Amino acid sequence: MKSFATGLLAACTLLPALAQAAMGPFQVYEQALRRDPTYLAAFKAREAGQEYRAIGRAGLLPNLSYSYNKGRNDSKASYLGDARRTSEDRRYDSYGSTFIVQQPLFDYEAYAAYRKGVAQALFADESFRDQSQQLLVRVMTSYTQALYARDQIAISVASKQAYRQQFQQNQRLYQAGEGTRTDILEAQARFELADAEEIQARNDEDAALRELGALIGEPAVHIDDLAPLRSGFALPVMAPTGFEAWQSLALEGNHVLGSQRHALDVARYEVERNRAGHLPKVNAFATSRRQESDSGNTYNQRYDTNTVGIEISLPLFAGGAVSASTRQASRHLEQAEYELDGNTRSTLIELRRQYNACASGASRLRAYERALQAAEALVASTRKSVQGGERVNLDVLNAEQQLSTTRRDLARARYDYLLAWIKLHYQAGTLSEAQLARVDEAFVASGG
């Protein structure tokens, strides 16, 4: 019996259509960069977030405004205490023109708003970096799930074939008076179980292919469009090797933690912005006004006025709103601190999980490969023992079941290692196209 590595995966590799149109994870990722709605939404969110910097800076820059008005007036003026004239009807045009320049000299609220805007822009940028890395993880997850489901189908089909042969052999023995009805039912039960597993695997394959299609803007991807895993691929090396080095990388470079730190800065400057409600503001201003008959007191008069000066405003009492807003912002700051602490712990736990998966992955794969060889030998040995009367039908079925389970576990372990290697770099904040290209080498190249 051929081994799983040289039989099952090699058979999948030789599909004719796959040789012409196979896509590795990297090709899927390149298409997802252009079509995945989640990534594109994150890109637009980053562009929008960058404007917080300009919005905050605007409060520190000069403010220019111009106003103009012109109107037709119809009024009646009454003269009190003048017996000669009691009233006068006036019909006249009026207009006004004002140009104002203001420059903040001391405005701590505006300064805090600017610093908050910078932090918000950095938060948006860091969040986008995280979404970019998450796209790599999502591509790799859906890709391996689809291939694993295909392997599951192949394993179930092979198991059904073995159980069918055993079922037919038991029928012949029963008809010849050498077997039992129980042997037939046992083989039939194992066949039906393998058939149910195949149905579930096909459902899993369909779901994974649709998830993969959603990443690249297609209803679904055909399984033959995906490059299978090489039978003897080289495991990507984990560097650095010590967990402490990975932990340092994660604490410094993890983009979820980075965005959370910027969120903490946003909350901190929001406290300062609210606290500034108790502080004075000093502005320099210059105005140029031209007015003609703009009121009853300036009827038939024109004023051209240029003014340069300093304006100081000092808040005295706002009904307690400033103090309440400051307290509220302080509680949000404390909330952000706890969230950062919680995310840090969760990140390090997940980092350790993926590190352990990679550190023990090679040994785990070798153990499964040895177990597969032993399971194959067990099936062959058990069949011979049945012929010699030393074993019974149930022993053959159990051996076949063990072989099927070992094949499934080996396939899962191979995909788990590659996915853990990707997720380890993601948790450390070092995941990039270079890592995906390294993993892509483990799959059969398009046209190869």
C-alpha positions in Angstrom: 0.0 0.0 0.0 1.4 3.3 -1.0 2.1 5.9 1.8 -0.1 9.0 2.1 2.8 11.3 1.2 3.6 9.5 -2.1 0.1 8.3 -2.9 -2.7 10.6 -2.0 -1.0 14.0 -2.5 0.9 12.8 -5.5 -2.4 11.8 -7.1 -3.8 15.3 -6.5 -0.7 16.8 -8.0 -1.1 15.1 -11.3 -4.5 16.6 -12.2 -4.2 18.0 -15.8 -6.2 21.2 -15.2 -4.2 22.0 -12.2 -1.0 22.0 -14.2 -2.3 24.8 -16.3 -4.2 27.1 -13.9 -3.0 26.3 -10.3 -2.9 29.3 -8.0 -0.7 29.3 -5.0 -1.5 31.3 -1.8 0.6 34.2 -3.1 -1.4 34.5 -6.3 -4.7 34.5 -4.4 -3.3 37.2 -2.1 -2.4 39.4 -5.0 -6.0 39.2 -6.3 -7.4 39.8 -2.8 -5.4 43.0 -2.6 -7.5 44.4 -5.5 -10.9 42.8 -4.7 -11.3 41.9 -1.0 -14.0 44.3 0.3 -12.7 44.1 3.9 -9.2 45.1 2.9 -10.5 47.8 0.6 -12.7 49.2 3.3 -9.7 49.3 5.7 -7.7 51.2 3.0 -10.4 53.8 2.7 -10.7 54.0 6.5 -7.0 54.7 6.7 -7.3 57.5 4.1 -10.1 59.0 6.1 -8.2 58.7 9.3 -5.2 60.6 7.9 -7.4 63.7 7.7 -7.6 63.8 11.5 -4.1 65.3 11.5 -5.1 68.2 9.2 -8.3 68.7 11.1 -6.5 69.1 14.4 -3.8 71.3 12.9 -6.4 73.7 11.5 -7.1 74.9 15.1 -3.6 76.2 15.4 -3.4 78.0 12.1 -4.7 81.5 11.1 -8.4 81.8 10.4 -9.5 84.1 7.6 -13.1 85.1 7.0 -14.9 87.6 4.8 -18.5 88.8 4.9 -20.4 91.1 2.7 -24.0 92.4 2.8 -26.1 94.8 0.8 -29.7 95.7 1.4 -32.5 98.1 0.5 -33.9 99.9 3.5 -37.3 101.5 4.0 -37.6 103.1 7.4 -39.3 105.9 9.3 -37.3 108.1 11.7 -39.2 110.0 14.4 -37.7 113.1 16.2 -38.7 113.5 19.8 -38.8 117.0 21.3 -38.5 118.8 18.0 -41.7 120.6 17.1 -40.5 121.5 13.6 -40.0 117.9 12.5 -41.8 114.9 14.0 -40.8 112.2 11.5 -39.0 111.4 8.3 -39.3 108.6 5.8 -36.1 107.1 4.6 -35.4 104.9 1.6 -31.8 104.1 1.0 -29.2 101.4 0.2 -26.9 100.0 2.8 -23.9 97.7 2.6 -21.1 96.3 4.8 -17.9 94.5 4.0 -15.7 92.8 6.7 -12.4 90.9 6.4 -11.1 89.3 9.6 -7.8 87.4 10.3 -7.4 85.6 13.6 -4.3 83.7 14.9 -4.4 81.7 18.1 -1.5 82.7 20.4 -2.5 80.6 23.4 -5.2 77.9 23.0 -4.5 74.8 24.9 -7.7 73.2 23.7 -6.7 73.6 20.1 -3.2 72.2 20.9 -4.7 69.2 22.6 -7.1 68.7 19.7 -4.1 68.8 17.3 -2.2 66.1 19.3 -5.4 64.1 19.4 -5.7 64.3 15.6 -2.1 63.1 15.2 -2.8 60.1 17.5 -6.0 59.4 15.5 -4.1 59.4 12.2 -1.5 57.1 13.7 -4.3 54.8 15.0 -5.8 54.7 11.5 -2.5 53.8 9.9 -1.7 51.1 12.5 -5.2 49.6 12.1 -4.7 49.4 8.4 -1.3 47.7 8.8 -3.1 45.1 11.0 -5.8 44.6 8.4 -3.1 44.1 5.7 -1.6 41.4 7.8 -5.0 39.9 8.6 -5.6 39.6 4.8 -2.5 37.3 4.6 -3.8 35.2 7.4 -7.3 35.0 6.0 -6.0 33.9 2.6 -3.8 31.3 4.1 -6.6 30.0 6.4 -9.2 29.6 3.6 -6.6 28.2 1.3 -5.5 25.4 3.6 -9.0 24.7 4.7 -10.0 24.1 1.1 -7.0 21.8 0.5 -7.6 19.9 3.7 -11.2 19.3 2.8 -10.0 17.9 -0.5 -7.6 15.6 1.3 -10.5 14.6 3.5 -12.6 13.7 0.5 -9.7 11.6 -1.0 -9.2 9.8 2.3 -12.9 9.0 2.7 -13.1 7.7 -0.9 -10.0 5.5 -0.3 -11.6 4.2 3.0 -14.9 3.5 1.3 -13.0 1.5 -1.4 -11.3 -0.5 1.3 -14.5 -1.1 3.2 -16.3 -2.1 0.1 -13.7 -4.7 -0.7 -13.9 -6.0 2.8 -17.7 -6.0 2.6 -17.7 -8.0 -0.7 -15.1 -10.5 0.8 -17.3 -11.0 3.8 -20.3 -11.6 1.6 -18.5 -14.3 -0.3 -17.3 -16.0 2.9 -20.8 -15.9 4.3 -22.3 -17.4 1.1 -19.6 -20.1 1.3 -20.5 -20.8 4.9 -17.2 -19.5 6.3 -18.3 -16.1 7.5 -20.9 -14.5 9.7 -23.7 -12.0 9.2 -22.0 -9.8 11.8 -18.9 -9.5 9.7 -21.0 -8.1 6.8 -22.8 -5.6 9.1 -19.5 -4.4 10.6 -18.0 -3.7 7.1 -21.3 -2.0 6.0 -21.3 0.2 9.1 -17.7 1.4 8.5 -18.6 2.0 4.8 -21.6 4.2 5.7 -19.5 6.1 8.3 -16.8 6.8 5.6 -19.6 7.9 3.3 -21.0 10.4 5.9 -17.4 11.7 6.4 -17.1 12.3 2.6 -20.4 14.2 2.5 -19.2 16.4 5.4 -15.8 16.9 3.7 -17.5 18.0 0.5 -19.6 20.5 2.4 -16.5 21.8 4.2 -14.7 22.1 0.8 -17.6 24.1 -0.7 -17.6 26.5 2.3 -13.9 27.0 2.1 -13.9 27.6 -1.6 -16.7 30.2 -1.3 -14.7 32.0 1.5 -11.7 32.0 -0.8 -13.8 33.3 -3.7 -15.2 36.1 -1.5 -11.6 37.3 -1.0 -11.0 37.7 -4.7 -14.5 38.8 -5.7 -15.7 35.5 -7.2 -18.8 33.4 -6.2 -16.5 30.5 -5.6 -13.1 29.1 -6.6 -12.8 25.6 -8.2 -10.7 23.2 -6.2 -8.6 22.4 -9.3 -7.5 26.1 -9.5 -5.6 25.7 -6.2 -2.0 24.4 -6.1 -1.7 21.4 -3.8 0.9 20.9 -1.1 4.1 19.3 -2.2 4.7 15.8 -0.9 8.1 16.6 0.4 8.1 20.3 1.1 10.7 21.9 3.3 9.4 23.3 6.5 10.0 27.1 6.8 12.6 27.9 9.5 11.5 29.6 12.7 13.8 32.5 13.3 14.5 33.7 15.9 14.4 30.5 17.9 13.7 31.7 21.4 10.3 32.7 22.7 11.7 35.7 24.5 12.9 37.2 21.2 9.4 36.6 19.7 7.8 38.2 22.7 10.0 41.3 22.3 9.0 41.5 18.7 5.3 41.2 19.5 5.4 43.9 22.3 7.1 46.3 19.9 5.7 45.4 16.5 2.2 43.9 17.0 -0.1 46.2 15.1 -3.2 45.5 17.3 -1.2 46.6 20.3 0.3 49.5 18.4 -3.2 50.7 17.4 -4.3 50.3 21.0 -1.4 52.4 22.2 -2.5 55.2 19.8 -6.0 54.8 21.1 -4.6 55.4 24.5 -3.0 58.6 23.3 -6.3 59.7 21.8 -8.0 59.2 25.1 -5.2 61.0 26.9 -5.4 64.1 24.7 -9.2 64.0 24.9 -8.8 64.5 28.7 -6.5 67.4 28.1 -8.8 68.9 25.5 -11.7 68.9 28.0 -9.5 70.2 30.8 -8.6 73.2 28.7 -12.2 74.4 29.1 -10.9 76.1 32.4 -8.0 77.9 30.7 -8.0 81.3 28.9 -7.5 81.7 25.2 -5.4 84.5 23.6 -5.9 85.4 19.9 -4.3 88.0 17.7 -6.7 89.5 15.2 -6.9 92.1 12.4 -10.0 93.4 10.8 -10.8 95.6 7.9 -14.4 96.9 7.7 -16.2 99.2 5.3 -19.8 100.2 6.2 -22.3 102.6 4.7 -25.7 103.3 6.2 -25.7 100.0 7.9 -27.9 101.2 10.7 -30.2 104.1 11.6 -27.4 105.8 13.5 -25.1 105.7 10.5 -27.6 106.9 7.9 -25.8 108.6 5.0 -22.5 107.8 6.6 -19.5 105.7 5.5 -17.0 104.1 7.8 -13.7 102.6 6.8 -12.1 100.9 9.9 -8.9 98.9 10.2 -8.2 97.2 13.5 -5.3 95.2 14.9 -5.4 93.8 18.4 -5.3 91.0 21.0 -8.4 89.2 22.3 -8.4 87.4 25.6 -11.3 85.2 26.7 -11.5 83.6 30.2 -14.1 81.0 31.0 -15.7 81.6 34.4 -18.5 79.1 34.9 -20.2 76.6 32.4 -22.6 74.9 34.8 -20.1 72.2 35.6 -20.0 70.8 32.1 -16.2 71.2 31.8 -15.6 69.2 35.0 -18.0 66.5 34.1 -16.6 66.2 30.6 -13.1 65.9 32.0 -14.1 63.2 34.5 -15.9 61.3 31.7 -12.8 61.5 29.4 -10.6 60.3 32.4 -12.8 57.2 32.7 -12.4 56.5 29.0 -8.7 56.9 29.4 -8.7 54.3 32.2 -10.8 52.0 30.0 -8.3 52.3 27.2 -5.5 51.4 29.6 -7.3 48.2 30.8 -8.1 47.3 27.1 -4.4 47.7 26.2 -3.4 45.5 29.1 -6.0 42.8 28.2 -5.0 42.9 24.5 -1.3 42.5 25.5 -2.0 39.4 27.5 -4.2 37.9 24.8 -1.6 38.6 22.2 1.2 37.0 24.2 -1.0 33.9 24.9 -1.7 33.5 21.2 1.9 34.1 20.4 3.0 31.4 22.7 0.4 29.0 21.2 1.7 29.6 17.7 5.3 29.4 18.8 4.7 26.0 20.5 2.9 24.8 17.3 6.0 25.7 15.2 8.6 24.6 17.7 7.1 21.1 18.0 5.7 21.0 14.4 8.6 19.2 12.8 8.7 16.5 15.5 4.9 16.1 15.3 5.1 15.7 11.5 7.8 13.0 11.7 5.8 11.2 14.4 2.7 11.2 12.1 4.7 10.0 9.2 6.1 7.1 11.3 2.6 6.4 12.5 1.3 6.3 8.9 4.0 3.7 8.0 3.0 1.6 11.0 -0.7 1.9 10.2 -0.1 0.8 6.6 1.9 -2.2 7.8 -0.7 -3.0 10.4 -3.4 -3.2 7.8 -1.4 -5.5 5.6 -0.3 -7.7 8.6 -3.9 -7.9 9.9 -5.2 -9.1 6.6 -2.7 -11.8 6.5 -3.5 -12.8 10.1 -7.2 -13.1 9.2 -6.3 -15.5 6.5 -4.3 -17.5 9.0 -7.1 -17.5 11.5 -5.3 -15.4 14.0 -7.4 -12.2 13.6 -11.0 -11.5 12.8 -12.9 -9.2 10.5 -13.3 -6.5 13.2 -9.5 -6.3 13.5 -9.2 -5.5 9.8 -11.8 -2.8 10.1 -10.1 -1.2 13.1 -6.8 -1.2 11.3 -8.4 0.5 8.3 -10.0 3.0 10.6 -6.7 3.7 12.3 -5.0 4.2 8.9 -7.7 6.6 7.8 -7.4 8.6 11.0 -3.6 8.8 10.8 -3.8 10.0 7.2 -6.2 12.7 8.2 -4.1 13.7 11.2 -1.0 13.9 9.0 -2.7 16.1 6.5 -4.0 18.4 9.2 -0.6 18.6 10.8 1.1 19.8 7.6 -1.4 22.6 7.0 -1.4 23.5 10.7 2.3 24.0 10.7 2.3 26.4 7.8 -0.7 28.3 9.2 1.0 28.5 12.6 4.2 29.8 11.0 2.1 32.6 9.3 0.2 33.4 12.5 3.4 33.5 14.6 4.7 36.3 12.4 1.3 38.0 12.5 1.3 38.0 16.3 4.8 39.3 16.3 3.9 42.1 13.8 6.5 40.9 11.2 4.2 39.2 8.7 4.7 40.5 5.2 4.6 39.3 1.6 8.1 37.8 2.1 6.7 35.2 4.6 3.8 34.4 2.4 6.1 33.9 -0.6 8.2 31.5 1.6 5.1 29.5 2.4 4.0 29.6 -1.2 7.1 27.5 -2.1 5.6 24.6 -0.2 2.8 24.3 -2.9 3.1 23.0 -6.4 3.9 26.0 -8.7 1.5 27.0 -11.4 2.2 25.1 -14.6 4.7 22.9 -12.8 
